[in-house]
């Protein structure tokens, strides 16, 4: 939630706190997300804290899904590509 972050605030700590408080972790999956160490850190943290992960993707073919997420359905949302 970038909007609630203030200048100079440690964004990573705040983001992890927001994941802890969330009921659902919305994961927007793309090639860039698959390659991002920050996105990986976020979804791993969500898994560790028992958060429901709701992944969506819009690029076809779908970027490689890590083994840890393969049991979760990834919904195709073509409108995100526009």
PASEBA-1860 file (N, C-alpha, C; in nm, 3 decimals):
! residues 82
1> XXXXXXXX> 0.085/-0.117/0.000/0.000/0.000/0.000/0.089/0.122/0.000 ~ 0.139/0.158/-0.115/0.235/0.266/-0.129/0.176/0.400/-0.088 ~ 0.048/0.419/-0.106/-0.016/0.546/-0.077/-0.004/0.583/0.070 ~ -0.007/0.487/0.161/0.000/0.518/0.304/0.142/0.534/0.355 ~ 0.241/0.513/0.272/0.380/0.528/0.315/0.421/0.674/0.310 ~ 0.500/0.715/0.406/0.548/0.853/0.412/0.693/0.860/0.368 ~ 0.732/0.974/0.325/0.870/0.997/0.283/0.964/0.961/0.399 ~ 1.065/0.882/0.368/1.163/0.842/0.468/1.126/0.718/0.547
9> XXXXXXXX> 1.005/0.669/0.531/0.960/0.551/0.603/1.022/0.426/0.542 ~ 1.054/0.328/0.626/1.108/0.201/0.578/0.995/0.123/0.513 ~ 0.987/0.129/0.382/0.872/0.073/0.309/0.863/-0.078/0.322 ~ 0.977/-0.147/0.328/0.973/-0.292/0.335/0.912/-0.339/0.467 ~ 0.951/-0.276/0.576/0.895/-0.313/0.707/0.745/-0.288/0.710 ~ 0.703/-0.174/0.657/0.561/-0.140/0.656/0.482/-0.236/0.567 ~ 0.540/-0.271/0.454/0.473/-0.365/0.363/0.454/-0.501/0.430 ~ 0.555/-0.549/0.500/0.543/-0.677/0.570/0.436/-0.668/0.678
17> XXXXXXXX> 0.428/-0.555/0.745/0.325/-0.535/0.847/0.186/-0.539/0.783 ~ 0.170/-0.476/0.667/0.041/-0.478/0.598/0.002/-0.619/0.554 ~ 0.101/-0.698/0.512/0.074/-0.837/0.475/0.026/-0.915/0.597 ~ 0.088/-0.890/0.712/0.047/-0.957/0.836/-0.098/-0.926/0.870 ~ -0.142/-0.804/0.845/-0.277/-0.761/0.879/-0.382/-0.801/0.776 ~ -0.339/-0.834/0.656/-0.432/-0.862/0.547/-0.499/-0.998/0.563 ~ -0.622/-1.007/0.518/-0.691/-1.136/0.512/-0.652/-1.210/0.385 ~ -0.630/-1.133/0.278/-0.598/-1.190/0.146/-0.478/-1.115/0.089
25> XXXXXXXX> -0.387/-1.191/0.030/-0.273/-1.132/-0.039/-0.300/-1.144/-0.189 ~ -0.321/-1.030/-0.254/-0.349/-1.027/-0.398/-0.215/-1.024/-0.471 ~ -0.189/-1.127/-0.549/-0.064/-1.139/-0.622/-0.088/-1.116/-0.771 ~ -0.027/-1.012/-0.825/-0.037/-0.982/-0.968/0.086/-1.042/-1.035 ~ 0.066/-1.150/-1.110/0.175/-1.231/-1.163/0.207/-1.194/-1.307 ~ 0.335/-1.172/-1.332/0.384/-1.140/-1.465/0.529/-1.187/-1.473 ~ 0.590/-1.171/-1.588/0.732/-1.205/-1.603/0.815/-1.120/-1.507 ~ 0.782/-0.991/-1.499/0.855/-0.902/-1.409/0.838/-0.945/-1.263
33> XXXXXXXX> 0.715/-0.984/-1.226/0.691/-1.030/-1.088/0.768/-1.158/-1.060 ~ 0.770/-1.249/-1.157/0.841/-1.375/-1.140/0.991/-1.353/-1.120 ~ 1.044/-1.248/-1.181/1.187/-1.218/-1.172/1.223/-1.129/-1.053 ~ 1.124/-1.077/-0.982/1.148/-0.980/-0.876/1.175/-1.048/-0.741 ~ 1.287/-1.016/-0.681/1.317/-1.071/-0.549/1.222/-1.012/-0.444 ~ 1.175/-0.889/-0.467/1.084/-0.827/-0.372/0.946/-0.894/-0.375 ~ 0.897/-0.924/-0.494/0.769/-0.993/-0.506/0.779/-1.131/-0.442 ~ 0.890/-1.199/-0.467/0.910/-1.331/-0.404/0.908/-1.319/-0.252
41> XXXXXXXX> 0.978/-1.220/-0.200/0.981/-1.199/-0.055/0.839/-1.177/-0.002 ~ 0.758/-1.102/-0.076/0.622/-1.072/-0.031/0.534/-1.196/-0.028 ~ 0.533/-1.274/-0.139/0.444/-1.391/-0.138/0.495/-1.499/-0.042 ~ 0.627/-1.511/-0.025/0.678/-1.606/0.074/0.635/-1.565/0.215 ~ 0.640/-1.437/0.242/0.599/-1.385/0.373/0.450/-1.411/0.395 ~ 0.370/-1.389/0.291/0.226/-1.416/0.300/0.200/-1.564/0.329 ~ 0.272/-1.652/0.261/0.258/-1.796/0.287/0.297/-1.831/0.430 ~ 0.410/-1.777/0.475/0.458/-1.806/0.610/0.359/-1.762/0.717
49> XXXXXXXX> 0.282/-1.658/0.687/0.186/-1.605/0.783/0.044/-1.654/0.758 ~ 0.033/-1.755/0.674/-0.097/-1.819/0.653/-0.200/-1.736/0.581 ~ -0.156/-1.638/0.504/-0.250/-1.554/0.430/-0.297/-1.626/0.305 ~ -0.424/-1.610/0.273/-0.477/-1.664/0.148/-0.416/-1.582/0.035 ~ -0.362/-1.651/-0.065/-0.303/-1.583/-0.180/-0.397/-1.597/-0.298 ~ -0.430/-1.484/-0.361/-0.517/-1.481/-0.478/-0.438/-1.428/-0.597 ~ -0.377/-1.518/-0.673/-0.296/-1.473/-0.786/-0.377/-1.455/-0.914 ~ -0.343/-1.349/-0.987/-0.400/-1.325/-1.119/-0.286/-1.297/-1.216
57> XXXXXXXX> -0.310/-1.325/-1.343/-0.210/-1.294/-1.446/-0.282/-1.246/-1.570 ~ -0.207/-1.175/-1.656/-0.265/-1.121/-1.779/-0.177/-1.145/-1.900 ~ -0.056/-1.189/-1.878/0.036/-1.218/-1.988/0.026/-1.366/-2.024 ~ 0.023/-1.392/-2.154/0.024/-1.532/-2.199/0.144/-1.555/-2.289 ~ 0.214/-1.664/-2.267/0.187/-1.765/-2.164/0.221/-1.712/-2.025 ~ 0.163/-1.774/-1.925/0.188/-1.732/-1.787/0.336/-1.752/-1.755 ~ 0.392/-1.656/-1.681/0.532/-1.668/-1.637/0.545/-1.790/-1.546 ~ 0.664/-1.846/-1.543/0.688/-1.967/-1.463/0.644/-1.945/-1.318
65> XXXXXXXX> 0.563/-2.038/-1.271/0.510/-2.033/-1.134/0.601/-2.116/-1.044 ~ 0.647/-2.059/-0.932/0.732/-2.134/-0.840/0.658/-2.255/-0.782 ~ 0.733/-2.357/-0.749/0.676/-2.480/-0.694/0.585/-2.453/-0.574 ~ 0.623/-2.357/-0.490/0.547/-2.328/-0.369/0.406/-2.276/-0.399 ~ 0.386/-2.225/-0.520/0.255/-2.167/-0.557/0.177/-2.252/-0.656 ~ 0.232/-2.363/-0.698/0.168/-2.445/-0.802/0.033/-2.503/-0.761 ~ 0.009/-2.519/-0.634/-0.119/-2.577/-0.590/-0.231/-2.473/-0.586 ~ -0.198/-2.347/-0.613/-0.295/-2.238/-0.609/-0.338/-2.204/-0.752
73> XXXXXXXX> -0.468/-2.187/-0.773/-0.520/-2.150/-0.906/-0.484/-2.005/-0.938 ~ -0.426/-1.984/-1.054/-0.395/-1.850/-1.104/-0.505/-1.812/-1.204 ~ -0.578/-1.707/-1.177/-0.688/-1.665/-1.264/-0.634/-1.574/-1.375 ~ -0.677/-1.602/-1.497/-0.640/-1.519/-1.611/-0.736/-1.401/-1.617 ~ -0.680/-1.279/-1.617/-0.760/-1.156/-1.621/-0.711/-1.072/-1.738 ~ -0.765/-1.096/-1.857/-0.715/-1.026/-1.976/-0.734/-0.876/-1.972 ~ -0.830/-0.826/-1.895/-0.853/-0.682/-1.888/-0.735/-0.607/-1.828 ~ -0.651/-0.675/-1.750/-0.535/-0.609/-1.691/-0.430/-0.575/-1.796
81> XX> -0.436/-0.639/-1.910/-0.338/-0.616/-2.016/-0.364/-0.486/-2.091 ~ -0.481/-0.433/-2.079/-0.518/-0.311/-2.154/-0.471/-0.187/-2.086
END
